[in-house]
Amino acid sequence: MLAPSSAEGVLPESFDTLYPVTSPSTFLRRALRRMRGINLWPIVEAEVLSCEQVENDETTYYVVCFTFIAHREIQYGKFRPSRNGLLFARGDRIAIQYDSSDPANFVYPHAWTEGEKLLFAAIAVGVILLAHWIYTGSLWFQSSGSD
């Protein structure tokens, strides 16, 4: 599968075009990025420098390295695609967003940031605890007997 990129060098015009809602996870990613103000960050074209496979004892994943121009300076970045089947080649053009006050802070629309992964995990734990509480009437850390 080839990487989603801007068609013929045309960048998406808006945050909504860059983040189409195609599943519950993309809806959540889009909502989280709106809450963080990322919808206001500029959209720029980046050029892929490499896409390398990384293997360790537990998993195999890819790391994509790229470059882009911000404030007339060359910036470098890397990310892990959300899907390992997403392949990039040197020279591919992709759309990213960066924080204009700190260009080292950027996001690729089709990948979760580490902070988003942690927040998503915290939300999942909260939902599980709520479901447990609704089902059993108590949480496991509450005392169930009298002293």
VMD Tcl script that draws the C-alpha trace (Angstrom):
set ca {
  {0.00 0.00 0.00}
  {1.35 3.41 -0.89}
  {1.44 6.30 1.50}
  {-1.42 8.79 1.44}
  {0.03 11.98 0.09}
  {-1.08 15.17 -1.47}
  {-2.35 14.54 -4.99}
  {-0.05 16.03 -7.61}
  {1.53 18.37 -5.08}
  {-1.79 19.95 -4.04}
  {-2.05 20.33 -0.28}
  {-5.37 19.82 1.50}
  {-7.06 23.18 1.97}
  {-8.30 22.66 5.50}
  {-8.00 20.65 8.67}
  {-11.29 18.92 7.83}
  {-9.98 17.81 4.43}
  {-6.73 16.62 6.00}
  {-8.59 14.59 8.65}
  {-11.55 12.83 7.01}
  {-13.60 10.84 9.51}
  {-13.44 7.24 8.29}
  {-13.62 5.34 11.60}
  {-14.14 5.90 15.35}
  {-10.36 6.18 15.85}
  {-10.00 8.90 13.20}
  {-12.98 10.72 14.76}
  {-11.22 10.60 18.15}
  {-7.86 11.68 16.68}
  {-9.56 14.60 14.93}
  {-11.41 15.64 18.12}
  {-8.23 15.46 20.23}
  {-6.31 17.57 17.74}
  {-9.08 20.16 17.62}
  {-9.02 20.39 21.43}
  {-5.23 20.94 21.31}
  {-5.58 23.67 18.67}
  {-3.80 21.67 15.98}
  {-6.59 22.55 13.57}
  {-5.05 26.05 13.53}
  {-1.52 24.87 12.65}
  {-0.30 25.43 9.09}
  {-0.46 22.52 6.64}
  {2.77 22.06 4.69}
  {4.23 19.55 2.31}
  {7.07 17.36 3.57}
  {9.41 15.12 1.63}
  {10.10 11.59 2.83}
  {13.81 10.88 3.29}
  {13.51 7.25 4.36}
  {11.17 4.56 5.63}
  {13.06 2.00 7.68}
  {11.86 -1.23 9.22}
  {12.79 -1.60 12.89}
  {12.70 -4.99 14.56}
  {13.00 -5.80 18.24}
  {12.11 -8.82 20.36}
  {8.41 -8.01 20.59}
  {7.42 -6.27 17.37}
  {8.33 -4.95 13.96}
  {7.44 -1.42 12.90}
  {8.47 1.31 10.48}
  {9.97 4.73 11.13}
  {9.46 7.41 8.49}
  {11.99 10.27 8.37}
  {11.09 13.44 6.49}
  {12.00 17.07 5.97}
  {9.93 20.23 5.53}
  {10.40 23.98 5.38}
  {9.14 26.17 8.24}
  {10.08 29.83 8.72}
  {12.50 29.50 5.78}
  {14.48 26.83 7.61}
  {14.76 23.14 6.92}
  {13.15 21.04 9.65}
  {13.49 17.31 10.17}
  {11.04 14.91 11.74}
  {10.07 11.28 12.06}
  {6.98 9.28 12.95}
  {5.68 5.74 13.13}
  {2.80 5.06 10.75}
  {-0.34 3.79 12.49}
  {-0.44 0.88 10.06}
  {2.72 -1.04 9.24}
  {1.43 -1.84 5.75}
  {1.72 1.86 4.92}
  {4.90 2.12 2.88}
  {6.74 5.29 2.00}
  {9.52 5.79 -0.52}
  {12.25 8.40 -0.61}
  {10.87 11.48 -2.34}
  {7.19 10.84 -1.49}
  {5.32 14.03 -0.64}
  {3.13 14.01 2.45}
  {1.07 16.69 4.20}
  {1.93 17.49 7.80}
  {1.02 20.19 10.29}
  {3.50 22.01 12.50}
  {3.28 24.42 15.41}
  {4.29 27.80 13.99}
  {5.69 28.87 17.37}
  {7.76 25.65 17.62}
  {8.33 23.95 14.24}
  {9.94 20.96 15.96}
  {6.41 20.14 17.16}
  {4.52 18.57 14.24}
  {1.91 15.93 13.47}
  {1.33 13.58 10.58}
  {-2.45 13.20 10.15}
  {-2.47 9.42 9.83}
  {-0.35 8.60 12.89}
  {-1.07 8.82 16.61}
  {1.30 10.97 18.67}
  {2.67 9.47 21.90}
  {0.53 11.85 23.96}
  {-2.58 10.85 22.05}
  {-1.80 7.17 22.63}
  {-1.51 7.78 26.38}
  {-4.71 9.82 26.48}
  {-6.54 7.16 24.47}
  {-5.31 4.48 26.90}
  {-6.44 6.57 29.89}
  {-9.89 7.03 28.33}
  {-10.11 3.28 27.68}
  {-9.22 2.49 31.31}
  {-11.82 5.01 32.49}
  {-14.50 3.42 30.30}
  {-13.59 -0.05 31.61}
  {-13.77 1.16 35.23}
  {-17.11 2.83 34.58}
  {-18.49 -0.32 32.96}
  {-17.25 -2.42 35.89}
  {-18.84 -0.01 38.37}
  {-22.14 -0.05 36.50}
  {-22.12 -3.85 36.26}
  {-21.05 -4.68 39.84}
  {-22.14 -1.58 41.75}
  {-18.65 -1.06 43.19}
  {-15.06 -0.57 42.20}
  {-12.44 -3.14 43.15}
  {-10.59 -0.71 45.42}
  {-13.68 0.04 47.54}
  {-14.16 -1.87 50.76}
  {-17.06 -4.28 50.42}
  {-17.42 -5.32 54.05}
  {-17.80 -3.59 57.37}
  {-14.82 -3.19 59.67}
}
mol new
graphics top color blue
foreach p $ca { graphics top sphere $p radius 0.5 }
foreach p [lrange $ca 0 end-1] q [lrange $ca 1 end] { graphics top cylinder $p $q radius 0.2 }
display resetview
